[in-house]
Amino acid sequence: MTVTAAPESDAAASGAPLETVYRPARAVDLRSTVGVLRRGPGDPTMVHDGPVIWRALRTATGTATLALRSSSGEIRATAWGPGAAAALDTVPALCGAHDDDSGFDASHHPLVAEAARRHPSLRLARTDQVFDALACAILEQKVTGLQAFRAWRVLVTRFGEPAPGPTPRPMHAAPSAEGWRRIPSWTWHSAGVQPPQSKTIVRVAERGDSIRRALIAAATGADRDRVLTSLPGIGLWTSAETRIRALGDPDAVSVGDYHLAHEIGYALTGSRTDDDGMLELLAPWAGHRQRVIRLISASGVREPRRGPRLSPEDHRGR
């Protein structure tokens, strides 16, 4: 990775950006690798602006804004703010540098094989932002995507840190664990967050650092599940979603998802299945089940919608 910028101290003092060029060993589709981290089109932490993906994030040295652009097999990254250098350090992992697909055999099913052939640059991103991923997944428990995305947008915009630099629209980094703890009960309520979810986030925030250390140290997916599901209010679905976003876990499967088992069953067999059936269908790709799910999603194969969509439930008047 080549860095071309003013010295960090000078850049921080002047507000000038830091820049880097990341040359991955294999081609990376930036939109399908990093872009999937966005939580709805109004996500205040991530913006797609033409060919550029913008991210606002917290680092150990402060808030930063990161802009990523793919060009001729390279990822050009620019960062602003006191955490700019730390943000640039995240670029390889974000772009799938830790994604090891050795042992993956797409040939077990023709649809997966064709998707792998058509999308050779799809990688699994890793943010290492465990608490952000966990808080976001908790907000998405048992509600529609629209409800969860709105809650994330409202709470991050109000309690997060404004993103530095020339962002294409106002952006914010997610609050720290302490920031989430300080959100008053009436604000959770007005954002449409149900009490069990808000209480879970506050409880988890009290142990944010220890949870991160334990999850990073866990050697296997089962170990990671044990760390996360030991926390009250965290089940296998929330654990898997956190593993996917924070760690780029290639084997995580979001058991209990409202749509996932149906979609996997339809893609691989032409008919719906349940969670047990989905796990059986994915068994030939043990170790790479999340990779297969991502490839199926990239294939564009979707079950036709026949029934009504799940309606948002508004509990704020209760």
DRENDO-1510 file (C-alpha; in Angstrom, 1 decimal, always signed):
<recs>
REC; n; res; u; v; w
REC; 1; MET; +0.0; +0.0; +0.0 .
REC; 2; THR; +1.6; +3.3; -1.1 .
REC; 3; VAL; +0.8; +6.5; +0.8 .
REC; 4; THR; +1.2; +9.9; -0.8 .
REC; 5; ALA; +0.4; +12.7; +1.5 .
REC; 6; ALA; +1.8; +15.4; +3.7 .
REC; 7; PRO; +3.1; +14.2; +7.1 .
REC; 8; GLU; +0.3; +13.2; +9.4 .
REC; 9; SER; +0.9; +16.0; +11.9 .
REC; 10; ASP; +0.9; +18.6; +9.2 .
REC; 11; ALA; -2.2; +17.2; +7.5 .
REC; 12; ALA; -4.1; +17.1; +10.8 .
REC; 13; ALA; -3.1; +20.6; +11.7 .
REC; 14; SER; -4.1; +22.0; +8.2 .
REC; 15; GLY; -7.2; +20.0; +7.6 .
REC; 16; ALA; -5.5; +18.6; +4.5 .
REC; 17; PRO; -6.5; +15.0; +3.5 .
REC; 18; LEU; -4.3; +12.0; +3.6 .
REC; 19; GLU; -4.2; +9.8; +0.6 .
REC; 20; THR; -3.3; +6.2; -0.2 .
REC; 21; VAL; -3.4; +3.8; -3.1 .
REC; 22; TYR; -4.2; +0.2; -2.3 .
REC; 23; ARG; -3.2; -2.4; -4.9 .
REC; 24; PRO; -5.1; -5.6; -4.0 .
REC; 25; ALA; -3.6; -9.0; -5.0 .
REC; 26; ARG; -6.9; -9.7; -6.8 .
REC; 27; ALA; -9.5; -7.5; -8.4 .
REC; 28; VAL; -12.1; -6.0; -6.0 .
REC; 29; ASP; -15.6; -4.9; -6.9 .
REC; 30; LEU; -15.8; -2.0; -4.6 .
REC; 31; ARG; -19.6; -1.6; -4.7 .
REC; 32; SER; -20.4; -5.3; -4.0 .
REC; 33; THR; -17.7; -5.6; -1.4 .
REC; 34; VAL; -17.8; -2.3; +0.6 .
REC; 35; GLY; -21.1; -0.9; -0.6 .
REC; 36; VAL; -23.2; -3.6; +1.0 .
REC; 37; LEU; -22.3; -2.2; +4.4 .
REC; 38; ARG; -24.6; +0.7; +3.8 .
REC; 39; ARG; -27.8; +0.6; +6.0 .
REC; 40; GLY; -30.4; +2.0; +3.6 .
REC; 41; PRO; -30.0; +5.0; +1.2 .
REC; 42; GLY; -30.1; +7.5; +4.0 .
REC; 43; ASP; -27.3; +5.9; +6.1 .
REC; 44; PRO; -25.5; +8.9; +7.6 .
REC; 45; THR; -22.3; +6.8; +7.9 .
REC; 46; MET; -22.1; +5.8; +4.3 .
REC; 47; VAL; -22.8; +7.5; +1.0 .
REC; 48; HIS; -22.6; +6.2; -2.6 .
REC; 49; ASP; -21.7; +9.2; -4.7 .
REC; 50; GLY; -21.3; +8.0; -8.3 .
REC; 51; PRO; -18.1; +5.9; -8.4 .
REC; 52; VAL; -17.0; +7.1; -4.9 .
REC; 53; ILE; -18.0; +5.4; -1.6 .
REC; 54; TRP; -17.8; +7.6; +1.4 .
REC; 55; ARG; -17.6; +6.3; +5.0 .
REC; 56; ALA; -17.7; +8.2; +8.3 .
REC; 57; LEU; -16.1; +6.3; +11.2 .
REC; 58; ARG; -14.6; +6.6; +14.6 .
REC; 59; THR; -11.0; +5.5; +15.2 .
REC; 60; ALA; -8.8; +5.4; +18.3 .
REC; 61; THR; -7.4; +8.8; +17.2 .
REC; 62; GLY; -10.6; +10.5; +16.4 .
REC; 63; THR; -13.4; +10.8; +13.8 .
REC; 64; ALA; -12.5; +10.4; +10.1 .
REC; 65; THR; -14.1; +10.4; +6.7 .
REC; 66; LEU; -12.9; +8.0; +4.1 .
REC; 67; ALA; -13.5; +8.2; +0.4 .
REC; 68; LEU; -12.9; +5.2; -1.8 .
REC; 69; ARG; -12.7; +5.0; -5.6 .
REC; 70; SER; -11.7; +2.1; -7.8 .
REC; 71; SER; -9.5; +2.8; -10.8 .
REC; 72; SER; -7.6; +0.4; -13.1 .
REC; 73; GLY; -7.3; -2.3; -10.5 .
REC; 74; GLU; -6.3; +0.0; -7.7 .
REC; 75; ILE; -8.3; +1.4; -4.8 .
REC; 76; ARG; -7.6; +5.1; -4.3 .
REC; 77; ALA; -8.5; +6.3; -0.8 .
REC; 78; THR; -8.6; +9.8; +0.7 .
REC; 79; ALA; -9.3; +10.5; +4.4 .
REC; 80; TRP; -9.9; +13.6; +6.4 .
REC; 81; GLY; -10.0; +14.4; +10.1 .
REC; 82; PRO; -8.0; +13.5; +13.2 .
REC; 83; GLY; -8.5; +9.8; +12.5 .
REC; 84; ALA; -7.5; +10.0; +8.9 .
REC; 85; ALA; -4.3; +7.8; +9.2 .
REC; 86; ALA; -6.2; +5.2; +11.1 .
REC; 87; ALA; -9.0; +5.2; +8.6 .
REC; 88; LEU; -6.5; +4.6; +5.7 .
REC; 89; ASP; -5.2; +1.6; +7.7 .
REC; 90; THR; -8.7; +0.0; +7.4 .
REC; 91; VAL; -8.7; +0.1; +3.6 .
REC; 92; PRO; -7.2; -3.4; +2.9 .
REC; 93; ALA; -9.6; -5.2; +5.3 .
REC; 94; LEU; -12.6; -3.2; +4.0 .
REC; 95; CYS; -11.6; -4.3; +0.5 .
REC; 96; GLY; -11.4; -8.0; +1.4 .
REC; 97; ALA; -7.7; -8.4; +2.1 .
REC; 98; HIS; -8.4; -10.9; +4.9 .
REC; 99; ASP; -11.0; -12.8; +2.8 .
REC; 100; ASP; -9.6; -16.2; +2.2 .
REC; 101; ASP; -11.6; -18.3; -0.2 .
REC; 102; SER; -9.2; -21.3; -0.2 .
REC; 103; GLY; -11.2; -24.5; -0.2 .
REC; 104; PHE; -14.3; -22.9; -1.7 .
REC; 105; ASP; -15.8; -25.1; -4.4 .
REC; 106; ALA; -18.5; -23.3; -6.3 .
REC; 107; SER; -19.2; -26.4; -8.5 .
REC; 108; HIS; -21.6; -28.0; -6.0 .
REC; 109; HIS; -24.5; -26.2; -7.7 .
REC; 110; PRO; -24.7; -24.6; -11.2 .
REC; 111; LEU; -26.2; -21.4; -10.0 .
REC; 112; VAL; -23.4; -20.8; -7.5 .
REC; 113; ALA; -20.8; -21.8; -10.0 .
REC; 114; GLU; -22.2; -19.3; -12.6 .
REC; 115; ALA; -22.5; -16.6; -10.0 .
REC; 116; ALA; -18.8; -17.1; -9.0 .
REC; 117; ARG; -17.8; -17.0; -12.6 .
REC; 118; ARG; -19.7; -13.8; -13.2 .
REC; 119; HIS; -18.6; -12.1; -10.0 .
REC; 120; PRO; -15.0; -13.0; -9.5 .
REC; 121; SER; -14.2; -9.6; -7.8 .
REC; 122; LEU; -16.8; -10.0; -5.0 .
REC; 123; ARG; -15.0; -10.0; -1.6 .
REC; 124; LEU; -16.1; -10.1; +2.0 .
REC; 125; ALA; -15.4; -6.8; +3.8 .
REC; 126; ARG; -14.2; -6.5; +7.3 .
REC; 127; THR; -14.7; -3.3; +9.4 .
REC; 128; ASP; -13.4; -4.5; +12.8 .
REC; 129; GLN; -16.0; -2.1; +14.3 .
REC; 130; VAL; -17.6; -4.7; +16.5 .
REC; 131; PHE; -19.8; -2.4; +18.6 .
REC; 132; ASP; -21.2; -0.5; +15.5 .
REC; 133; ALA; -22.1; -3.7; +13.8 .
REC; 134; LEU; -23.7; -5.1; +16.9 .
REC; 135; ALA; -25.7; -2.0; +17.6 .
REC; 136; CYS; -26.9; -1.9; +14.0 .
REC; 137; ALA; -27.9; -5.5; +14.1 .
REC; 138; ILE; -29.8; -5.1; +17.3 .
REC; 139; LEU; -31.8; -2.2; +15.8 .
REC; 140; GLU; -32.7; -4.6; +12.9 .
REC; 141; GLN; -34.2; -7.3; +15.2 .
REC; 142; LYS; -37.8; -8.2; +14.5 .
REC; 143; VAL; -38.6; -5.1; +12.5 .
REC; 144; THR; -38.7; -4.2; +8.8 .
REC; 145; GLY; -35.6; -2.8; +7.1 .
REC; 146; LEU; -37.3; +0.6; +6.7 .
REC; 147; GLN; -37.9; +0.9; +10.4 .
REC; 148; ALA; -34.4; -0.2; +11.3 .
REC; 149; PHE; -32.8; +2.1; +8.7 .
REC; 150; ARG; -34.8; +5.1; +10.0 .
REC; 151; ALA; -33.8; +4.4; +13.6 .
REC; 152; TRP; -30.1; +4.1; +12.7 .
REC; 153; ARG; -30.3; +7.3; +10.7 .
REC; 154; VAL; -32.1; +9.3; +13.4 .
REC; 155; LEU; -29.9; +8.1; +16.3 .
REC; 156; VAL; -26.6; +8.3; +14.5 .
REC; 157; THR; -27.3; +11.8; +13.1 .
REC; 158; ARG; -28.4; +13.1; +16.5 .
REC; 159; PHE; -25.8; +11.5; +18.7 .
REC; 160; GLY; -22.9; +10.7; +16.4 .
REC; 161; GLU; -19.9; +12.8; +15.4 .
REC; 162; PRO; -20.1; +15.1; +12.3 .
REC; 163; ALA; -17.9; +13.8; +9.6 .
REC; 164; PRO; -14.9; +16.0; +8.6 .
REC; 165; GLY; -14.0; +16.8; +5.1 .
REC; 166; PRO; -16.0; +17.7; +1.9 .
REC; 167; THR; -18.6; +15.0; +2.1 .
REC; 168; PRO; -21.3; +15.0; -0.6 .
REC; 169; ARG; -24.0; +15.5; +2.0 .
REC; 170; PRO; -23.9; +15.8; +5.8 .
REC; 171; MET; -22.5; +12.6; +7.3 .
REC; 172; HIS; -21.9; +11.3; +10.9 .
REC; 173; ALA; -19.8; +8.6; +12.5 .
REC; 174; ALA; -21.8; +6.3; +14.8 .
REC; 175; PRO; -21.7; +7.2; +18.5 .
REC; 176; SER; -19.2; +5.6; +20.8 .
REC; 177; ALA; -20.5; +2.9; +23.2 .
REC; 178; GLU; -20.7; +5.6; +25.9 .
REC; 179; GLY; -22.7; +7.8; +23.4 .
REC; 180; TRP; -25.3; +5.0; +22.9 .
REC; 181; ARG; -25.6; +4.6; +26.7 .
REC; 182; ARG; -26.5; +8.3; +27.1 .
REC; 183; ILE; -29.4; +8.3; +24.7 .
REC; 184; PRO; -32.5; +9.1; +26.7 .
REC; 185; SER; -35.5; +6.8; +26.8 .
REC; 186; TRP; -37.8; +9.2; +25.0 .
REC; 187; THR; -35.4; +9.5; +22.1 .
REC; 188; TRP; -35.3; +5.8; +21.6 .
REC; 189; HIS; -39.1; +5.9; +21.6 .
REC; 190; SER; -39.3; +8.7; +19.1 .
REC; 191; ALA; -36.9; +6.9; +16.8 .
REC; 192; GLY; -39.2; +3.9; +16.8 .
REC; 193; VAL; -36.9; +1.6; +18.7 .
REC; 194; GLN; -38.7; -1.0; +20.8 .
REC; 195; PRO; -37.8; -1.1; +24.5 .
REC; 196; PRO; -36.2; -4.6; +24.3 .
REC; 197; GLN; -33.8; -3.4; +21.6 .
REC; 198; SER; -32.9; -0.2; +23.3 .
REC; 199; LYS; -32.2; -1.9; +26.6 .
REC; 200; THR; -30.1; -4.5; +24.8 .
REC; 201; ILE; -27.9; -1.9; +23.2 .
REC; 202; VAL; -27.4; +0.0; +26.5 .
REC; 203; ARG; -26.5; -3.3; +28.3 .
REC; 204; VAL; -24.1; -4.2; +25.5 .
REC; 205; ALA; -22.6; -0.7; +25.5 .
REC; 206; GLU; -21.6; -1.2; +29.1 .
REC; 207; ARG; -19.3; -4.0; +28.0 .
REC; 208; GLY; -18.3; -2.7; +24.6 .
REC; 209; ASP; -14.5; -3.0; +24.9 .
REC; 210; SER; -14.5; -6.5; +26.5 .
REC; 211; ILE; -17.0; -7.8; +23.9 .
REC; 212; ARG; -14.8; -6.6; +21.1 .
REC; 213; ARG; -11.7; -8.2; +22.6 .
REC; 214; ALA; -13.4; -11.5; +23.2 .
REC; 215; LEU; -14.9; -11.6; +19.7 .
REC; 216; ILE; -11.6; -10.7; +18.0 .
REC; 217; ALA; -9.9; -13.5; +20.0 .
REC; 218; ALA; -12.5; -16.1; +19.2 .
REC; 219; ALA; -11.0; -18.6; +16.8 .
REC; 220; THR; -14.1; -20.1; +15.2 .
REC; 221; GLY; -17.6; -19.2; +14.2 .
REC; 222; ALA; -19.0; -21.3; +17.0 .
REC; 223; ASP; -16.7; -19.5; +19.5 .
REC; 224; ARG; -17.9; -16.1; +18.2 .
REC; 225; ASP; -21.5; -17.2; +18.6 .
REC; 226; ARG; -20.8; -18.2; +22.1 .
REC; 227; VAL; -19.3; -14.8; +22.9 .
REC; 228; LEU; -22.2; -12.9; +21.5 .
REC; 229; THR; -25.2; -15.1; +22.5 .
REC; 230; SER; -24.0; -15.1; +26.1 .
REC; 231; LEU; -25.2; -11.5; +26.1 .
REC; 232; PRO; -28.9; -11.0; +27.1 .
REC; 233; GLY; -31.0; -10.1; +24.0 .
REC; 234; ILE; -28.5; -11.4; +21.5 .
REC; 235; GLY; -29.4; -14.5; +19.5 .
REC; 236; LEU; -27.9; -16.4; +16.6 .
REC; 237; TRP; -29.3; -14.0; +14.0 .
REC; 238; THR; -27.8; -10.9; +15.6 .
REC; 239; SER; -24.6; -12.8; +16.2 .
REC; 240; ALA; -24.3; -13.7; +12.5 .
REC; 241; GLU; -25.1; -10.2; +11.3 .
REC; 242; THR; -22.4; -8.8; +13.6 .
REC; 243; ARG; -19.9; -11.5; +12.4 .
REC; 244; ILE; -20.6; -10.7; +8.8 .
REC; 245; ARG; -20.2; -6.9; +9.1 .
REC; 246; ALA; -17.4; -6.6; +11.6 .
REC; 247; LEU; -15.3; -9.6; +10.8 .
REC; 248; GLY; -16.1; -10.5; +7.2 .
REC; 249; ASP; -16.9; -14.0; +8.5 .
REC; 250; PRO; -17.2; -16.2; +5.4 .
REC; 251; ASP; -19.3; -18.9; +7.1 .
REC; 252; ALA; -21.9; -16.8; +9.1 .
REC; 253; VAL; -25.5; -17.6; +8.3 .
REC; 254; SER; -28.3; -15.4; +9.7 .
REC; 255; VAL; -30.6; -18.1; +11.0 .
REC; 256; GLY; -34.0; -16.7; +11.8 .
REC; 257; ASP; -34.0; -14.1; +9.1 .
REC; 258; TYR; -37.5; -13.3; +7.7 .
REC; 259; HIS; -36.6; -13.9; +4.1 .
REC; 260; LEU; -33.2; -15.6; +3.9 .
REC; 261; ALA; -34.2; -19.3; +4.1 .
REC; 262; HIS; -37.0; -18.7; +1.5 .
REC; 263; GLU; -34.6; -17.0; -0.9 .
REC; 264; ILE; -31.8; -19.7; -0.5 .
REC; 265; GLY; -34.3; -22.5; -0.9 .
REC; 266; TYR; -35.8; -20.9; -4.0 .
REC; 267; ALA; -32.4; -20.2; -5.6 .
REC; 268; LEU; -31.0; -23.7; -5.0 .
REC; 269; THR; -34.2; -25.9; -5.4 .
REC; 270; GLY; -36.9; -23.7; -6.9 .
REC; 271; SER; -39.0; -23.8; -3.8 .
REC; 272; ARG; -39.1; -22.3; -0.3 .
REC; 273; THR; -37.5; -23.9; +2.7 .
REC; 274; ASP; -37.1; -23.2; +6.4 .
REC; 275; ASP; -33.9; -22.6; +8.4 .
REC; 276; ASP; -33.1; -26.3; +8.8 .
REC; 277; GLY; -33.6; -26.8; +5.1 .
REC; 278; MET; -31.4; -23.8; +4.3 .
REC; 279; LEU; -28.6; -25.1; +6.6 .
REC; 280; GLU; -28.8; -28.5; +4.9 .
REC; 281; LEU; -28.6; -26.9; +1.4 .
REC; 282; LEU; -25.6; -24.9; +2.4 .
REC; 283; ALA; -23.8; -27.8; +4.1 .
REC; 284; PRO; -21.6; -28.6; +1.1 .
REC; 285; TRP; -20.0; -25.2; +1.5 .
REC; 286; ALA; -19.2; -25.4; +5.2 .
REC; 287; GLY; -16.7; -22.7; +5.9 .
REC; 288; HIS; -18.0; -20.5; +3.1 .
REC; 289; ARG; -21.7; -20.4; +3.6 .
REC; 290; GLN; -21.9; -16.6; +3.8 .
REC; 291; ARG; -19.9; -16.5; +0.6 .
REC; 292; VAL; -22.5; -18.6; -1.1 .
REC; 293; ILE; -25.3; -16.5; +0.2 .
REC; 294; ARG; -23.6; -13.4; -1.2 .
REC; 295; LEU; -23.1; -15.0; -4.6 .
REC; 296; ILE; -26.7; -16.1; -4.7 .
REC; 297; SER; -27.7; -12.5; -3.9 .
REC; 298; ALA; -25.4; -11.2; -6.6 .
REC; 299; SER; -26.9; -13.7; -9.1 .
REC; 300; GLY; -30.2; -11.7; -9.1 .
REC; 301; VAL; -32.3; -14.9; -8.6 .
REC; 302; ARG; -35.3; -13.9; -6.5 .
REC; 303; GLU; -38.4; -15.7; -5.4 .
REC; 304; PRO; -41.5; -14.0; -6.9 .
REC; 305; ARG; -43.3; -11.9; -4.3 .
REC; 306; ARG; -46.9; -13.3; -3.9 .
REC; 307; GLY; -48.0; -12.3; -0.4 .
REC; 308; PRO; -48.2; -8.8; +1.2 .
REC; 309; ARG; -45.0; -7.2; +2.5 .
REC; 310; LEU; -44.4; -7.2; +6.2 .
REC; 311; SER; -46.0; -4.1; +7.5 .
REC; 312; PRO; -44.0; -1.8; +9.8 .
REC; 313; GLU; -45.3; -1.9; +13.4 .
REC; 314; ASP; -45.4; +1.5; +15.2 .
REC; 315; HIS; -45.3; +1.0; +18.9 .
REC; 316; ARG; -44.8; +4.7; +19.8 .
REC; 317; GLY; -48.4; +5.3; +20.6 .
REC; 318; ARG; -48.5; +2.5; +23.2 .
</recs>
